[in-house]
Amino acid sequence: MTSTAPETITMFGADWCRDCIRTKKQLDELGVEYTYVDLVANPAAADIAKEISGRTNIPVVVYPDASHHVEPSNDDVAAKLRELALI
């Protein structure tokens, strides 16, 4: 069985992506636990991110309720984390 609702947040990103750096920094500063999938180190994971989002844009942030954001603003992420009672 594949896990469609992970226990933690998963973020697909790359070190050259400014939006990825910003979102990663936000999660770190909020102390939210997440799994970071580095698409530079693991290029095959880009296919997984695209399968989830239907787009090639990053970051893709997948939440424990199986919803996701693509290129979210800090406000989008914070609102979702509040909705899930993670902050």
C-alpha positions as CSV (number, residue, x, y, z in Angstrom):
1,M,0.0,0.0,0.0
2,T,1.4,3.4,-0.9
3,S,1.1,6.2,1.6
4,T,-1.1,8.9,0.2
5,A,-1.3,10.7,3.5
6,P,2.2,11.1,4.9
7,E,2.7,11.6,8.6
8,T,4.8,14.7,8.0
9,I,5.1,17.4,5.3
10,T,7.1,16.6,2.2
11,M,8.7,19.4,0.2
12,F,10.2,18.8,-3.2
13,G,12.7,21.5,-4.1
14,A,16.1,22.5,-5.4
15,D,18.9,24.7,-4.0
16,W,18.8,26.9,-7.1
17,C,15.1,27.8,-6.6
18,R,14.4,31.0,-4.7
19,D,10.9,30.0,-3.8
20,C,12.2,26.6,-2.5
21,I,14.8,28.4,-0.3
22,R,12.1,30.7,1.0
23,T,9.6,28.0,1.8
24,K,12.3,25.8,3.4
25,K,13.4,28.7,5.6
26,Q,9.8,29.3,6.7
27,L,9.3,25.7,7.7
28,D,12.6,25.7,9.6
29,E,11.8,29.0,11.4
30,L,8.4,27.7,12.4
31,G,9.9,24.5,13.7
32,V,7.7,22.3,11.5
33,E,8.9,18.8,10.8
34,Y,9.2,18.0,7.2
35,T,11.0,15.7,4.7
36,Y,13.0,17.6,2.1
37,V,13.4,15.9,-1.3
38,D,16.3,17.5,-3.1
39,L,15.6,17.4,-6.8
40,V,19.3,18.2,-7.6
41,A,20.5,15.1,-5.6
42,N,17.5,13.0,-6.7
43,P,16.4,14.2,-10.2
44,A,14.1,11.2,-10.6
45,A,12.0,12.6,-7.8
46,A,11.0,15.4,-10.1
47,D,8.7,13.0,-11.8
48,I,7.0,12.3,-8.5
49,A,6.6,16.0,-7.8
50,K,5.1,16.5,-11.3
51,E,2.8,13.5,-10.8
52,I,1.5,15.1,-7.5
53,S,1.1,18.6,-8.8
54,G,0.5,18.1,-12.6
55,R,3.1,20.8,-13.1
56,T,6.9,21.2,-13.3
57,N,7.0,24.2,-10.9
58,I,8.6,23.9,-7.6
59,P,8.5,23.8,-4.7
60,V,5.8,21.2,-4.3
61,V,4.7,21.0,-0.6
62,V,2.6,17.9,0.3
63,Y,0.7,18.1,3.6
64,P,-0.3,15.2,5.9
65,D,-3.9,15.5,4.7
66,A,-2.6,14.7,1.1
67,S,-3.3,18.2,-0.2
68,H,-0.5,20.1,-1.8
69,H,0.7,23.6,-2.8
70,V,2.8,24.5,-5.8
71,E,5.0,27.6,-5.5
72,P,3.1,28.7,-2.3
73,S,3.4,32.1,-0.7
74,N,4.5,32.2,2.9
75,D,0.9,33.1,3.7
76,D,-0.5,30.1,1.9
77,V,1.9,27.8,3.8
78,A,1.1,29.4,7.2
79,A,-2.7,29.2,6.6
80,K,-2.4,25.5,5.7
81,L,-0.2,24.8,8.7
82,R,-2.8,26.6,11.0
83,E,-5.6,24.6,9.4
84,L,-3.8,21.4,10.2
85,A,-2.9,22.6,13.7
86,L,0.8,22.3,13.0
87,I,1.6,25.8,14.2
